[in-house]
Amino acid sequence: MKIVVCVKQVPDTTEVKIDPKTNTLMRQGVPSIVNPHDKHALEMALSLRDQLGGSVTVLSMGPMQSQEALRECLAMGADHAVLLSDRAFGGADTLATSYTLAAGIRKIGEFDLIICGKQAIDGDTAQVGPEMAEHLGIPHITYASQVEAGADGAPVRVHRDGEEGTEILEVKLPVLLTVTHYGDGPRLPVVKGIRRAFRAEVDVWSVNDVEVDRNVLGLKGSPTQVRRIFSPDKRCGCEMIPGDACAAASVVATKLRELRIIGVGS
Amino acid sequence: MKINSELCSGCGACAAACPFGALVIKGNKAEKTDACTDCGACASACSFEAIQAGSGSDNGGDAHDLNSYKGVWVYLELKDRQLRGVALELLAQGRKLADEMGQELAGVLLGDNVADLANEVFANGADRLYLVEDPCYGRYDADQYTAAMTELINTYRPAVILLGATHNGRDLAPRVAARIKTGLTADCTGLSIDTETGLVAWTRPAFGGNIMATILCPNHRPQMGTVRPRVFKRAEPDCGRTGTIVRAKTKATTSRVKWIKSIKSLKESVNLEDAEIIVAGGRGMGKPESFALVSELAELLGGAVGASRAVVDAGWMPADHQVGQTGKTVAPRVYIACGISGAIQHLAGMQGSDVIVAINRDASAPIFTVAHYGIVGDVNEVLPALINEIRCATA
């Protein structure tokens, strides 16, 4: 089975701090990581390859330092890595990003399965996967938690997490899946993998290497535009309740009574 | 965005202000990199007027063509043949947008035998209902729903489409947007009309809720966005309101994905979004066993149990209890945060609550910046005392 996994290098948003004086993001020292959902996508791909044979190619779009993220995927066991990197791709919204990634996938060639993380933790849109499937003209299934592959060429069964439970769906390959969480979580890199990842080549493709319409790339080709960036509102005026645990609890109970959350005490 | 290097002093104020880390100082001059999104944060930070904000985008649409798209649509998602809460919330907010634009509000309903919902759609603010009934729409399917929505959009040309950011809404919206080749903004928490341009201003959290971004879709139609459940409040239904039903026929399509069966969750589902009271616990509870106190208080108040991402990641609580940017957005009447420090991504999911009570040992914890009432103390002492108080009060 030929599998392509799309990954993104993201700032670890749980480590982002706000400068209390200027109310702006403090980016210094914020580590770059492989988007956590993408690691689950990669784990799903590696498990399928280990079980059925085939290959796993990891694909990313981003600045040159995204190669680090791809090397981490190689260390986990991916076979090939491709980075789409060019000024022309920069500033893209989800439509332009998915278009560019789709062009990268076409160049990679034949594939059976594309697996993406549900969403990236910096943008949180969950749009690039389904949009890419549309550009490629293949079906997609979001929130996939399990894949049962049959014999060669047979449809696969996919478990999809829904709002009220799980759907079991059947689809012919090729298909694009997005994954929130897979099995026991992503495997750790092994020493052999880390050594190999150091030596392995990451293919870097520029705008000249892929077949694209340059008018729909990057910032220029993005229908959505960022108008304004600002810090979330902070409410001030928290009433601090003094006293020991019992005194404070009693005040809270009174507040809850006033709000008619608990009985009026009659 | 353009940098005038003659005016640039290389002070670096722009680089510090850039939320995307897209500016570097080279040879004592600012330079932008590929990460630039033209948000303009640098221009307002520059004291030398060396940065000219402005979009690099020149994919201008034909103004006449853009203006031929009219009206606001709300995609009406169903659950067990009933309108989901988020559909009613979006009708209320869509009504405000439509009024401001001086245009119609329409609901779009795909389903099997669902015409009886029309009155509810009108009572909640719609002027028109596009109704597509066919047995093939009895269950959500990405292929069939995308084909139907695309056909409706191409025929009736709405200016704006709002969808709920549910699992299925977030599955359908990007597929439709990519087919139409228009812009889509995910998980909005604020919607208004930009006074300057008359466009919808879509506001959403990014970077795990650390910053807010307002997005416009100037040159493509329809302007599309998804909105999380419970972000907007539904309106009081007006049963006297009426509207026009447009029965639309769509071309039959087959799906490439075959539904085999659905398995309802065995465990009782955690309905955080509809809870009136939520008691949520974080890492400050100390150990997984202490969560019994959170559950006990929640049960006593008839509420639901929430959890921070840290305790879900640590395996103390299942993921469906998670409140925050990557979990659920909630807006209960009362939210009691126990031992939650208030990472910004958690605050993004609960700060719309009517009343927030925070209990935390650390007086400088960010949770107190959004709380109405704060207690600095050990949750393992305060919670038992509170449980005891409430038991006495309700005995």
Interface residues (C-beta under 8 A of the other chain):
Chain A: P11 T13 T14 V16 I18 T22 T24 L25 R27 P63 D86 R87 F89 G90 G91 D93 T94 L95 S98 I121 D122 G123 D124 T125 A126 Q127 V128 G129 P130 E131 A133 E134 H135 P139 H140 I141 T142 Y143 P155 R157 D161 G162 E163 E164 G165 T166 E167 I168 L169 E170 V171 K172 V175 H181 N215 V216 L219 K220 G221 S222 P223 T224 Q225 V226 R227 R228 I229 F230 S231 P232 K234 R235 C236 C238 E239 M240 I241 D244 A245 C246 A248 A249 S250 V251 V252 A253 K255 L256 R257 L259 I261 I262 G263 G265
Chain B: A16 A17 P19 G21 T33 D34 A35 C36 T37 D38 C39 G40 A41 S55 G56 S57 D58 N59 K79 A142 D143 T146 T166 H167 N168 R170 D171 A173 P174 R175 A177 A178 R179 K181 T182 G183 L184 T185 A186 D187 D194 A201 W202 P205 A206 F207 G208 G209 N210 I211 M212 A213 T214 I215 L216 C217 P218 N219 H220 S255 R256 V257 K258 W259 I260 K261 S262 I263 K264 S265 S269 I277 L301 R309 A319 Q325 T326 R333 V334 A343 I344 Q345 L347 A348 Q351 V355 V357 A358 A363 F368 T369 V370 A371 H372 Y373 G374 I375 V376 G377 D378 E381 V382 P384 A385 L386 N388 E389 I390 A393 T394
